[in-house]
């Protein structure tokens, strides 16, 4: 698997696999007439013999892409996911897997994480040791004592603070796309490419055995067991959950953002594979 940059880079230091600038790499582009100062090693002697004057080879310059892990590290990510694991563990695995793919292809990886207390940005690097450091920072940041999640504030920081064109992996929990978030994502899409991974909420309604009390980490309030066993509330919960998911997917698709939703660590790799394929085939 590899990460595809849809647009050609316009800057010599900007990331991407295809550059409008010429340079030294293994990807042949074309031939041009020799001019004073060209490296003799670049002369194509066979073409020169046929043409009658010196011709040199030109190559497409190799440019590295930049992946930014944009991770919601608010208290919401300390909650339980659909598969019974904490959302934080799933987020760490997803960020690590995609970061590893990027690093093995020679790309650089950085991290922007945050909650209501503010955002923290960590510099880019291209080694496994650097990626592990980023993942440890995510793991240490998320707890039940963390501030509430603030995805709008986090993405607003990225829009203002990340100047270099990048591929953004946004990892967050289930959110509704309101007007403010939609405007912000439209602004980010003009500057970056975005893929979106949602860590799904746990099923709050009891389907089998007797229910136990659960707690909302956002409000620190309890949900009594007898409510979780109510069949009518269960139907309403299912309808609301499906509606939220559908609206989010449609909204992201309308913005040109590929998305997937996962509920367990076992689902992370298949979801990332599907996400990369969606992004690769997306029309720009």
C-alpha positions in Angstrom: 0.0 0.0 0.0 1.1 3.5 -0.7 -0.2 7.1 -0.2 -1.2 8.9 -3.4 -0.8 12.6 -3.9 -3.4 13.7 -6.5 -1.9 17.1 -7.3 1.6 17.9 -8.6 3.8 19.9 -6.3 4.5 23.5 -7.3 7.4 24.1 -4.9 10.8 22.5 -4.8 10.5 21.7 -1.1 6.9 20.6 -1.2 5.8 17.0 -0.9 4.4 14.7 -3.5 5.4 11.9 -5.8 5.2 13.8 -9.1 6.9 17.2 -9.4 6.6 19.8 -12.2 10.3 20.5 -11.6 13.1 18.4 -13.1 15.9 16.8 -11.1 17.9 13.6 -10.6 15.8 10.4 -10.0 15.1 7.1 -11.7 12.1 8.4 -13.5 13.0 9.4 -17.1 11.1 12.4 -18.5 12.5 13.6 -21.8 15.6 14.7 -23.8 16.8 18.2 -24.5 19.8 19.9 -26.1 23.0 20.0 -24.1 23.9 23.4 -22.7 27.1 24.5 -21.0 27.2 23.4 -17.4 25.2 20.1 -17.8 26.6 17.0 -16.3 28.4 14.9 -18.9 26.9 11.8 -17.2 23.4 12.9 -18.3 24.3 12.8 -22.0 22.3 10.2 -23.9 25.1 9.0 -26.3 22.8 6.8 -28.5 20.3 9.7 -29.0 23.2 12.1 -29.6 24.6 9.8 -32.3 21.2 9.6 -34.1 20.4 13.4 -33.7 23.9 14.7 -34.6 24.3 17.0 -31.6 24.6 16.4 -27.8 21.3 15.5 -26.0 20.9 15.1 -22.3 18.3 13.1 -20.3 15.9 14.9 -18.0 14.3 13.1 -15.0 11.3 13.8 -12.8 12.5 15.1 -9.5 11.9 12.9 -6.5 9.8 14.7 -3.8 8.7 13.3 -0.5 5.1 13.6 0.7 4.2 14.9 4.1 1.6 13.1 6.3 0.1 15.0 9.2 -1.7 12.9 11.8 -4.5 15.1 13.2 -5.7 13.2 16.3 -8.5 14.2 18.6 -7.0 13.6 22.1 -9.9 14.9 24.1 -11.7 13.0 26.9 -14.1 11.5 24.3 -11.3 9.3 23.0 -10.9 7.7 26.4 -14.4 6.2 26.0 -15.2 2.7 24.9 -15.5 2.0 21.2 -18.0 -0.3 19.5 -15.6 -3.3 19.9 -15.1 -2.9 23.6 -11.6 -1.4 23.4 -10.9 2.2 24.2 -11.0 4.6 21.3 -7.5 5.8 22.2 -6.1 2.3 21.5 -7.8 2.2 18.1 -6.6 5.7 17.2 -3.0 4.9 18.1 -3.1 1.8 16.0 -4.6 3.6 13.0 -2.2 6.5 13.2 0.7 4.1 13.6 -0.3 1.9 10.7 -0.7 4.8 8.2 2.4 6.5 9.6 4.4 3.3 9.0 3.2 3.0 5.4 4.3 6.6 4.9 7.7 6.2 6.5 8.5 3.0 4.6 7.9 5.0 1.3 10.3 7.7 2.4 7.6 10.2 3.4 7.7 12.3 6.6 5.2 12.2 9.4 4.2 14.8 11.9 1.4 15.1 14.6 -1.1 17.7 15.6 -3.2 16.7 18.6 -5.6 18.6 20.8 -8.7 19.2 22.9 -10.5 22.1 24.5 -7.2 23.1 26.3 -5.5 23.7 23.0 -3.5 22.0 20.3 0.0 20.6 20.3 2.1 20.1 17.2 5.1 17.8 17.0 7.7 18.1 14.2 8.0 15.8 11.2 10.4 12.9 10.8 10.8 9.8 8.7 12.0 7.1 11.0 10.2 4.4 12.9 11.7 5.7 16.2 10.1 9.1 15.4 6.8 7.6 14.6 6.9 5.6 17.9 7.5 8.8 19.8 4.5 10.4 18.2 2.3 7.5 19.1 3.5 7.5 22.7 2.6 11.2 22.9 -1.0 10.4 21.7 -1.3 7.6 24.3 -0.1 9.8 27.1 -2.3 12.7 26.2 -5.7 10.8 26.3 -7.3 10.0 29.6 -10.6 10.5 31.5 -8.9 13.5 33.1 -8.3 15.2 29.7 -10.2 18.2 28.6 -13.2 17.8 26.4 -12.8 17.1 22.7 -12.7 20.2 20.4 -12.4 19.0 16.8 -13.3 22.4 15.4 -10.5 24.1 17.4 -8.1 21.4 16.4 -8.8 21.7 12.7 -8.8 25.5 12.9 -5.2 25.3 14.3 -4.2 23.0 11.4 -5.7 25.4 8.9 -3.7 28.3 10.4 -0.5 26.4 11.4 0.2 23.8 8.7 1.4 25.9 5.7 3.1 23.1 3.8 0.8 21.1 1.5 0.2 17.8 3.2 -2.0 14.7 3.4 -4.0 14.9 6.6 -5.3 11.8 8.4 -8.0 13.0 10.8 -8.8 10.6 13.6 -11.8 11.4 15.8 -14.9 9.9 17.3 -18.5 10.2 15.9 -19.2 13.8 15.1 -22.0 15.7 13.3 -20.9 18.0 10.4 -22.4 21.4 11.3 -22.0 24.5 9.2 -18.9 25.7 11.1 -17.1 22.4 10.7 -18.1 22.1 7.0 -16.7 25.6 6.2 -13.5 24.7 8.0 -13.1 21.5 6.1 -13.8 23.3 2.8 -11.0 25.7 3.7 -8.6 22.8 4.6 -9.4 20.9 1.3 -8.3 23.9 -0.7 -4.8 23.6 0.8 -4.4 19.9 1.7 -5.6 16.4 0.9 -7.7 14.8 3.7 -8.7 11.3 4.6 -11.0 10.8 7.6 -11.2 7.9 10.1 -14.0 7.8 12.6 -13.7 5.6 15.7 -17.2 4.5 16.3 -19.1 4.9 19.6 -20.0 1.9 21.7 -23.5 0.4 21.5 -25.2 2.0 24.5 -28.3 -0.3 24.3 -28.3 -3.8 25.7 -28.9 -6.5 23.1 -28.6 -9.7 25.0 -27.8 -10.2 28.7 -28.8 -7.9 31.6 -27.6 -4.3 31.3 -25.2 -2.6 33.6 -24.8 1.2 34.3 -22.5 3.0 31.9 -21.2 6.6 32.0 -20.9 9.3 29.4 -17.2 10.5 29.6 -18.2 13.8 27.9 -20.6 14.9 30.6 -19.5 12.5 33.3 -23.1 11.4 33.7 -24.5 7.9 34.2 -27.0 6.1 31.9 -29.1 3.8 34.1 -29.4 0.2 33.2 -33.2 0.2 32.9 -33.0 2.8 30.0 -30.5 0.6 28.2 -33.0 -2.3 28.2 -36.0 -0.2 26.9 -36.9 -1.6 23.4 -38.4 1.7 22.2 -35.4 3.6 23.2 -33.2 1.0 21.5 -35.0 1.5 18.2 -34.7 5.3 18.5 -31.0 4.9 19.3 -30.4 2.7 16.2 -32.2 5.2 13.9 -30.3 8.2 15.3 -27.0 6.4 15.1 -27.6 5.3 11.5 -28.8 8.8 10.6 -25.7 10.5 12.1 -23.3 8.1 10.3 -25.0 8.5 6.9 -25.1 12.4 7.2 -21.4 12.4 8.1 -20.4 10.1 5.2 -22.5 12.1 2.7 -21.1 15.4 4.0 -17.5 14.3 3.8 -18.0 12.8 0.4 -19.5 16.1 -0.9 -16.3 17.9 0.3 -14.1 15.4 -1.6 -13.0 13.7 1.6 -12.7 9.9 1.7 -13.8 8.3 5.1 -14.1 5.1 7.0 -15.5 4.1 10.4 -13.9 1.5 12.7 -15.0 0.1 16.0 -12.1 -2.2 16.9 -8.3 -2.6 16.4 -9.0 -5.8 14.3 -10.9 -3.6 11.8 -8.1 -0.9 11.5 -6.0 -2.5 8.7 -9.0 -3.4 6.4 -10.4 0.1 7.0 -7.1 1.8 6.1 -6.8 -0.4 3.0 -10.3 0.7 1.9 -9.6 4.3 2.8 -6.4 4.4 0.7 -8.2 2.9 -2.2 -11.1 5.4 -1.9 -8.6 8.2 -1.8 -6.6 6.8 -4.8 -9.8 6.6 -6.9 -11.4 9.8 -5.8 -12.0 12.4 -8.5 -10.2 15.7 -8.1 
